[in-house]
């Protein structure tokens, strides 16, 4: 089964969010990305979707999403942004108009 990749910048909260996605029926890959080997793994084994939590470090989430869009292997993988400040996420939508934005309450 193919998986959903969760990107979150806090390991404790990220584990909770990964559990929430699993309860919703998704197979989830999660760990805090901290080096280029983690990104290389994403490109070598692209998920069916990438969920990026914008509740913490929204600029890093945006930058990572732009990087993912530039790579051939992940260019067409759906991006799902979750939570974050409305004004900041609106600006991200200007840069990545094909991305979906939702909340953790509506993640299903």
Secondary structure, DSSP 8 states (H G I E B T S, - for coil): ---EEEE-S-HHHHHHHHHHHHHTT--EEE----SHHHHHHHHHS--SEEEEE-SS-HHHHHHHHHHHHHSTTTTTSEEEEES--HHHHHHHHHH-TT-EEE-GGG--
